[in-house]
Amino acid sequence: MRLTCVQGHIHAEGEGEVGFSLAAGRSRYPAIGSGTAALRRRRRRNTCSEGRKRMEKALDDITVLDLGQVIAMPYCTMLLADLGARVIKVESREHGQERMSLGIKRVRNGVEERVPVYQYRERNKQSITLNLKHPKGVELFKDLVRRADVVAENFSVGTMDRLGLGYETLQQVNPRLIYASVTAFGQNGPYAHWRGYDILAQAISGYMSITGFPDNPPTRSGQSISDYYAGMLCAFSIVSALHYRGRTGKGQRIDMALLDGLLTALDNLGERYTVGGEILTRKGNISFAGSSSGVYPTTDGHVAIAAGSSNLVWRRFCEIIGKPELADDPKFATTAARRTYQAETAAIIQGWTSPRSKADVVSTLADGGVPAAPVNNVAEMVVDPQIQAREMFVELEHPIYGSVKITGTPLKLSETPGRVEHLAPLPGEHNEEIFVGLLGHSSEDLARWQAQGVI
């Protein structure tokens, strides 16, 4: 396989066998940690020396032990890895196999295969397998903690303590350690020990009560929004804690909750109640500020328009649609008035958009200084010119799966930009590099531990 670097992204030509194949919808997975030597050699070539010389990485002196599962913590550590942190994913054999078994079905070269769904949240990471229920596994993890800057986990409250790896214990091992936890409801409070997921955070926070249409039940956001908020806030907290440690030498614990993060995203709806006693509920696609901001039909779909983001913008809109007199009409001249006459305002906007195409509406309004955008489906989003210009989807060559296009990095820093250098590792792909190369154990130790179920 020949790998090349084009415009800061890694590309490859050719492919070969690396321990297993995927065919006819069935997969033959390798033993954890097996068949990965060749893959590591290929990944080592997955670099661009010119790019490294040109751009530093903001976090390339930071090592993170990532125990994250599912979304929130893997997303948090993905952001750190995009900025250059050495993120070592620590997982059991069983969890590694489960991670590999969840795949997106596709047909390549006439053969059906499944590409693991974690390709983007686990990108840029290394992977080791380690049984933390085995005394030797706990010992090896503590050895890693001595060399790490951050431990990141999102187990249920109390799980790490039961494993003998709680914050107080690991703080004794490494006083400079940043220990980050993400849970549904936090480490304290009456719900702390509940098992929790995004939908529960959306329910308790009131988020579902304001999502959907007035005549329909409370509605969950289309994706696990609280996981992503918590992941971003946790990454921000980790970087903040590292900055504080740089000044004081002190590590600390981070306690992040899905529920807390989502509450901060409710805009001022909480204050509308605590200050004014107002309880807002579902308004569908109409803005709480008034119906001059909303989603409107076209001949080929829908558009989002913020025609009333200010009175000046509303005046521009009225001029564009050929009804400048509406800008001075007392029923529509101010935000408060447009909120009072929501139905009439919506009818004016919809009457103008309905006979036009999305492209016509968006170009006409945007060129005239009125915020507008097409409502894309996912296929339309991927090819949207703005998405492409921002490189928010990048295509990399995987030694096993061939060409895979995944979500790019939103971290656009002028001197230390985020980057996507390689796709998700196989479970245990870096066992030798970490246990032998970093910790100094032997290959014989590695083989013995694998036989004993330690790794």
C-alpha positions as CSV (number, residue, x, y, z in Angstrom):
1,M,0.0,0.0,0.0
2,R,1.3,3.4,-0.9
3,L,0.1,6.3,1.3
4,T,0.4,9.9,0.3
5,C,-0.5,13.2,1.9
6,V,-2.5,15.7,-0.1
7,Q,-3.5,19.1,1.3
8,G,-2.9,17.8,4.9
9,H,-5.0,14.7,4.4
10,I,-3.7,11.1,4.2
11,H,-4.5,9.1,1.1
12,A,-3.5,5.6,0.1
13,E,-3.4,3.4,-3.0
14,G,-3.7,-0.4,-2.9
15,E,-4.8,-2.7,-0.1
16,G,-4.0,-6.0,1.4
17,E,-4.9,-8.5,4.1
18,V,-4.4,-7.6,7.7
19,G,-5.6,-10.6,9.7
20,F,-9.3,-10.9,8.6
21,S,-11.8,-10.3,5.8
22,L,-15.3,-9.2,5.5
23,A,-17.5,-10.9,2.9
24,A,-21.2,-11.6,2.2
25,G,-22.3,-9.6,5.3
26,R,-20.3,-11.8,7.6
27,S,-17.0,-10.8,9.3
28,R,-14.1,-12.9,10.6
29,Y,-12.5,-10.8,13.3
30,P,-8.9,-11.5,14.4
31,A,-8.0,-12.4,17.9
32,I,-7.6,-9.1,19.9
33,G,-4.2,-7.7,19.3
34,S,-3.4,-10.2,16.5
35,G,-2.6,-9.3,12.9
36,T,-1.9,-5.8,13.9
37,A,1.8,-5.5,13.3
38,A,1.4,-5.0,9.6
39,L,-1.4,-2.6,10.3
40,R,0.8,-0.5,12.7
41,R,3.5,-0.4,10.0
42,R,1.0,0.9,7.5
43,R,-0.4,3.4,10.0
44,R,3.2,4.7,10.7
45,R,3.3,5.6,7.0
46,N,0.0,7.4,7.5
47,T,1.8,10.7,8.2
48,C,2.8,13.8,6.3
49,S,6.2,15.1,7.5
50,E,5.8,18.3,5.5
51,G,2.5,19.0,7.4
52,R,4.1,18.3,10.8
53,K,6.9,20.7,10.1
54,R,4.5,23.3,8.9
55,M,2.0,23.0,11.8
56,E,2.5,22.2,15.5
57,K,-0.1,20.3,17.4
58,A,-1.6,22.1,20.4
59,L,-1.8,19.0,22.7
60,D,1.0,16.8,21.4
61,D,2.7,16.8,24.9
62,I,-0.5,15.4,26.6
63,T,-1.3,11.7,27.1
64,V,-4.9,10.7,27.8
65,L,-6.1,7.2,29.0
66,D,-9.5,6.9,27.4
67,L,-12.0,4.5,29.1
68,G,-14.9,6.2,27.2
69,Q,-17.8,4.3,25.8
70,V,-20.6,5.0,23.3
71,I,-20.7,8.8,22.7
72,A,-20.0,11.5,25.3
73,M,-16.4,10.6,26.4
74,P,-15.3,9.1,23.1
75,Y,-16.3,12.4,21.5
76,C,-14.5,14.4,24.2
77,T,-11.3,12.5,23.7
78,M,-11.7,12.7,19.9
79,L,-11.5,16.5,20.1
80,L,-8.3,16.2,22.2
81,A,-6.9,13.7,19.7
82,D,-7.7,16.0,16.8
83,L,-5.5,18.6,18.5
84,G,-2.6,16.2,18.8
85,A,-3.1,14.5,22.3
86,R,-1.9,11.0,22.5
87,V,-5.1,9.3,23.3
88,I,-4.8,5.6,24.4
89,K,-8.2,3.9,24.2
90,V,-8.4,1.3,27.0
91,E,-11.0,-1.4,26.5
92,S,-11.7,-5.0,27.4
93,R,-11.5,-7.7,24.7
94,E,-15.3,-8.1,24.9
95,H,-16.0,-4.4,24.5
96,G,-13.5,-4.2,21.6
97,Q,-15.2,-7.0,19.8
98,E,-18.6,-5.3,20.4
99,R,-17.2,-2.1,19.0
100,M,-16.1,-3.9,15.9
101,S,-19.4,-5.8,15.5
102,L,-21.5,-2.6,15.1
103,G,-21.1,-1.8,11.5
104,I,-22.6,0.3,8.7
105,K,-23.5,-1.9,5.8
106,R,-22.2,-1.1,2.3
107,V,-21.2,-2.9,-0.9
108,R,-17.6,-2.5,-2.2
109,N,-16.3,-4.1,-5.3
110,G,-19.5,-6.2,-5.4
111,V,-19.0,-7.6,-1.8
112,E,-21.2,-6.7,1.1
113,E,-19.2,-5.6,4.2
114,R,-19.8,-3.7,7.4
115,V,-17.6,-0.8,8.4
116,P,-17.5,-0.2,12.2
117,V,-19.6,2.8,13.2
118,Y,-16.9,4.2,15.5
119,Q,-14.6,5.3,12.7
120,Y,-15.0,9.0,13.5
121,R,-15.3,9.2,17.3
122,E,-12.3,6.9,17.8
123,R,-10.1,8.4,15.1
124,N,-6.6,9.5,15.8
125,K,-6.4,7.2,18.8
126,Q,-4.3,4.2,19.9
127,S,-6.0,1.1,21.3
128,I,-5.0,-1.4,24.0
129,T,-7.0,-4.2,25.5
130,L,-6.9,-4.5,29.3
131,N,-9.0,-6.4,31.7
132,L,-9.6,-4.0,34.6
133,K,-11.3,-6.8,36.7
134,H,-8.0,-8.7,36.8
135,P,-5.5,-7.6,39.5
136,K,-2.7,-7.5,36.9
137,G,-4.8,-5.4,34.6
138,V,-5.3,-2.9,37.5
139,E,-1.6,-2.9,38.1
140,L,-0.8,-2.2,34.5
141,F,-3.4,0.6,34.3
142,K,-1.8,2.3,37.3
143,D,1.6,2.0,35.6
144,L,0.0,3.9,32.7
145,V,-1.5,6.5,35.0
146,R,2.0,7.3,36.3
147,R,2.9,8.4,32.7
148,A,-0.4,10.0,31.8
149,D,-1.9,13.5,32.1
150,V,-5.6,12.6,31.9
151,V,-7.8,9.7,32.8
152,A,-11.2,10.0,31.0
153,E,-14.2,7.7,31.8
154,N,-18.0,7.7,31.6
155,F,-18.9,4.6,33.6
156,S,-21.8,4.7,36.0
157,V,-21.2,6.4,39.4
158,G,-19.1,4.2,41.6
159,T,-17.8,1.8,38.9
160,M,-14.2,3.0,39.0
161,D,-14.2,2.9,42.8
162,R,-15.3,-0.7,42.7
163,L,-12.4,-1.5,40.3
164,G,-10.0,0.2,42.7
165,L,-9.4,3.0,40.2
166,G,-11.3,5.9,41.7
167,Y,-10.1,9.4,41.8
168,E,-8.7,9.3,45.3
169,T,-6.7,6.1,44.5
170,L,-5.3,7.4,41.2
171,Q,-4.5,10.8,42.7
172,Q,-2.1,9.0,45.0
173,V,-0.5,7.3,42.1
174,N,-0.1,10.6,40.1
175,P,-0.9,13.8,42.0
176,R,-0.8,15.8,38.8
177,L,-3.5,13.7,37.2
178,I,-6.6,15.2,35.6
179,Y,-9.4,12.8,36.2
180,A,-12.5,13.4,34.0
181,S,-15.9,11.7,34.5
182,V,-19.0,12.1,32.4
183,T,-22.3,10.7,33.8
184,A,-25.9,11.3,33.1
185,F,-26.7,13.2,36.3
186,G,-23.4,13.9,38.0
187,Q,-21.6,12.4,40.9
188,N,-24.0,13.7,43.6
189,G,-27.7,14.3,44.0
190,P,-30.8,12.1,44.2
191,Y,-30.4,10.8,40.6
192,A,-26.6,10.2,40.7
193,H,-26.9,6.4,40.9
194,W,-29.6,6.1,38.3
195,R,-28.5,4.6,35.0
196,G,-29.1,7.4,32.5
197,Y,-29.0,8.2,28.8
198,D,-29.5,11.2,26.5
199,I,-33.3,10.9,26.3
200,L,-33.5,11.1,30.1
201,A,-31.4,14.2,30.2
202,Q,-33.6,15.7,27.5
203,A,-36.7,14.8,29.5
204,I,-35.6,16.2,32.9
205,S,-34.0,19.3,31.5
206,G,-37.2,20.5,29.9
207,Y,-35.6,20.3,26.5
208,M,-38.2,17.9,25.2
209,S,-41.0,20.2,26.4
210,I,-39.9,22.9,23.9
211,T,-39.1,20.5,21.0
212,G,-41.8,19.6,18.5
213,F,-45.1,21.1,17.5
214,P,-47.8,22.5,19.8
215,D,-50.3,19.7,19.1
216,N,-47.8,16.9,19.4
217,P,-46.2,15.2,22.4
218,P,-42.8,16.4,23.7
219,T,-40.2,15.3,21.2
220,R,-36.6,14.1,21.5
221,S,-33.9,15.9,19.5
222,G,-33.0,14.0,16.4
223,Q,-29.6,13.0,17.9
224,S,-28.1,12.5,21.3
225,I,-27.5,16.2,21.8
226,S,-26.7,16.0,25.6
227,D,-23.9,13.6,24.9
228,Y,-22.2,16.0,22.5
229,Y,-22.7,19.0,24.7
230,A,-21.2,17.1,27.6
231,G,-18.3,15.9,25.5
232,M,-17.4,19.4,24.3
233,L,-17.7,20.8,27.8
234,C,-15.6,18.0,29.2
235,A,-12.9,18.6,26.6
236,F,-12.9,22.3,27.5
237,S,-12.7,21.5,31.2
238,I,-9.8,19.1,30.6
239,V,-7.8,21.8,28.8
240,S,-8.7,24.3,31.5
241,A,-7.5,21.9,34.2
242,L,-4.3,21.3,32.3
243,H,-3.7,25.1,32.1
244,Y,-4.3,25.4,35.9
245,R,-1.9,22.5,36.5
246,G,0.7,24.3,34.5
247,R,0.5,27.2,36.9
248,T,0.1,25.2,40.2
249,G,1.3,21.7,39.6
250,K,-2.1,20.4,40.9
251,G,-4.3,17.9,39.3
252,Q,-8.0,17.8,39.9
253,R,-11.3,15.9,39.2
254,I,-13.8,16.9,36.6
255,D,-17.5,16.0,37.2
256,M,-19.5,16.5,34.0
257,A,-23.2,15.6,33.6
258,L,-25.3,15.3,30.5
259,L,-28.1,17.0,32.4
260,D,-26.0,20.0,33.4
261,G,-24.6,20.6,30.0
262,L,-28.0,20.5,28.4
263,L,-29.4,23.0,30.8
264,T,-26.9,25.6,29.7
265,A,-28.2,25.2,26.1
266,L,-31.7,26.2,26.9
267,D,-30.9,29.8,26.1
268,N,-32.9,32.0,28.5
269,L,-35.9,29.8,28.9
270,G,-35.0,29.0,32.5
271,E,-34.7,32.7,33.3
272,R,-38.0,33.4,31.6
273,Y,-39.6,31.3,34.3
274,T,-37.4,32.2,37.3
275,V,-37.6,35.9,36.6
276,G,-40.9,36.3,34.7
277,G,-42.9,33.2,35.6
278,E,-43.4,32.4,31.9
279,I,-43.4,28.7,30.9
280,L,-42.6,28.4,27.2
281,T,-43.6,25.2,25.3
282,R,-43.4,23.8,21.8
283,K,-43.7,26.1,18.8
284,G,-42.6,23.8,16.0
285,N,-40.4,25.6,13.6
286,I,-41.4,29.0,14.7
287,S,-38.9,31.0,16.7
288,F,-39.8,32.0,20.3
289,A,-38.9,35.5,19.2
290,G,-41.7,35.6,16.6
291,S,-42.8,33.8,13.4
292,S,-40.6,36.0,11.1
293,S,-37.9,33.4,11.9
294,G,-38.9,29.9,11.0
295,V,-39.0,27.1,8.4
296,Y,-41.1,27.7,5.3
297,P,-42.1,25.5,2.3
298,T,-40.8,25.8,-1.3
299,T,-41.5,23.9,-4.4
300,D,-38.7,21.4,-3.7
301,G,-38.4,21.3,0.1
302,H,-38.1,23.8,2.9
303,V,-35.9,26.8,3.8
304,A,-35.0,28.4,7.1
305,I,-35.4,32.1,7.2
306,A,-34.6,34.6,10.0
307,A,-36.5,37.5,8.4
308,G,-37.0,39.3,11.7
309,S,-33.7,39.0,13.4
310,S,-33.8,42.8,13.6
311,N,-36.2,45.5,12.3
312,L,-33.6,46.4,9.7
313,V,-33.6,42.8,8.4
314,W,-37.4,42.8,8.3
315,R,-37.4,46.0,6.3
316,R,-35.0,44.4,3.8
317,F,-37.2,41.3,3.5
318,C,-40.3,43.5,2.9
319,E,-38.5,45.3,0.1
320,I,-37.3,42.1,-1.5
321,I,-40.8,40.6,-1.7
322,G,-42.1,43.8,-3.1
323,K,-44.1,44.9,-0.1
324,P,-42.1,47.7,1.5
325,E,-45.2,49.1,3.2
326,L,-45.2,46.1,5.6
327,A,-42.0,47.4,7.3
328,D,-44.0,50.4,8.7
329,D,-47.3,48.5,9.3
330,P,-47.9,48.6,13.1
331,K,-48.8,44.9,13.0
332,F,-45.3,44.0,11.7
333,A,-43.0,46.9,12.3
334,T,-41.4,45.5,15.5
335,T,-40.4,42.2,17.0
336,A,-43.1,42.4,19.6
337,A,-45.7,43.2,17.0
338,R,-44.7,40.3,14.8
339,R,-44.8,38.0,17.8
340,T,-48.4,39.1,18.5
341,Y,-49.4,38.6,14.9
342,Q,-47.4,35.4,14.3
343,A,-49.9,33.7,12.0
344,E,-50.2,36.7,9.8
345,T,-46.5,37.2,9.6
346,A,-45.9,33.5,8.8
347,A,-48.6,33.7,6.0
348,I,-46.7,36.6,4.4
349,I,-43.4,34.8,4.4
350,Q,-44.9,31.5,3.3
351,G,-46.9,33.1,0.5
352,W,-43.6,34.4,-1.0
353,T,-41.6,31.2,-0.5
354,S,-44.2,28.6,-1.6
355,P,-44.0,29.2,-5.4
356,R,-40.2,29.3,-5.5
357,S,-37.4,26.8,-5.3
358,K,-35.0,26.5,-2.3
359,A,-32.1,27.8,-4.4
360,D,-34.1,30.8,-5.6
361,V,-35.3,31.7,-2.1
362,V,-31.9,31.3,-0.5
363,S,-29.9,33.2,-3.1
364,T,-32.4,36.0,-3.4
365,L,-32.7,36.6,0.4
366,A,-29.0,36.0,1.2
367,D,-27.9,38.4,-1.6
368,G,-30.3,41.0,-0.1
369,G,-28.9,40.7,3.4
370,V,-31.7,38.5,4.9
371,P,-30.4,35.3,6.7
372,A,-31.7,32.2,4.8
373,A,-30.5,28.6,4.2
374,P,-31.8,25.5,2.6
375,V,-33.1,22.7,4.9
376,N,-30.8,19.9,3.8
377,N,-31.2,16.2,4.3
378,V,-28.0,14.3,5.1
379,A,-27.2,13.6,1.4
380,E,-27.6,17.3,0.6
381,M,-25.6,18.3,3.6
382,V,-22.6,16.2,2.6
383,V,-22.3,17.9,-0.8
384,D,-23.3,21.4,0.3
385,P,-20.6,23.7,-1.0
386,Q,-20.0,25.3,2.4
387,I,-19.5,21.9,4.1
388,Q,-17.0,21.0,1.4
389,A,-15.2,24.4,1.6
390,R,-14.8,23.8,5.4
391,E,-13.5,20.3,4.8
392,M,-16.1,18.9,7.2
393,F,-16.0,15.5,5.5
394,V,-12.6,14.0,4.7
395,E,-11.9,10.7,2.9
396,L,-9.1,8.5,4.2
397,E,-7.9,5.1,3.1
398,H,-8.2,2.3,5.6
399,P,-5.9,-0.7,5.3
400,I,-8.9,-3.1,5.7
401,Y,-12.0,-1.1,4.6
402,G,-10.5,0.9,1.8
403,S,-11.8,4.4,1.2
404,V,-13.9,5.7,4.1
405,K,-15.4,9.2,4.3
406,I,-16.0,10.5,7.8
407,T,-16.9,13.8,9.5
408,G,-13.9,16.2,9.6
409,T,-12.7,18.4,12.4
410,P,-14.4,21.6,13.4
411,L,-11.2,22.8,15.2
412,K,-9.9,25.5,12.8
413,L,-6.9,27.1,14.6
414,S,-4.4,29.1,12.6
415,E,-1.2,27.7,14.2
416,T,-2.4,24.4,15.6
417,P,-5.4,23.2,13.6
418,G,-7.2,20.0,14.4
419,R,-6.6,17.3,11.9
420,V,-7.8,13.8,11.0
421,E,-4.7,11.6,10.5
422,H,-6.1,8.1,10.7
423,L,-9.3,6.2,11.3
424,A,-10.3,4.2,14.4
425,P,-7.7,1.6,15.6
426,L,-8.5,-2.1,15.9
427,P,-9.0,-3.3,19.5
428,G,-5.5,-4.0,20.9
429,E,-3.7,-2.7,17.8
430,H,-1.2,-0.9,20.0
431,N,-0.7,-3.5,22.7
432,E,2.9,-4.0,21.8
433,E,3.7,-0.3,21.4
434,I,2.3,0.6,24.8
435,F,3.0,-2.4,27.0
436,V,6.5,-3.1,25.5
437,G,7.5,0.2,24.0
438,L,6.1,2.5,26.7
439,L,6.1,0.4,29.9
440,G,9.1,-1.6,29.1
441,H,7.7,-5.1,29.3
442,S,8.7,-8.0,27.1
443,S,6.9,-9.7,24.2
444,E,6.9,-12.8,26.4
445,D,5.0,-10.9,29.1
446,L,2.5,-9.8,26.4
447,A,1.9,-13.4,25.3
448,R,1.5,-14.6,28.8
449,W,-0.9,-11.9,29.8
450,Q,-3.0,-12.6,26.7
451,A,-3.2,-16.3,27.6
452,Q,-4.2,-15.3,31.2
453,G,-7.0,-12.9,30.0
454,V,-5.2,-9.8,31.3
455,I,-5.0,-8.2,27.8
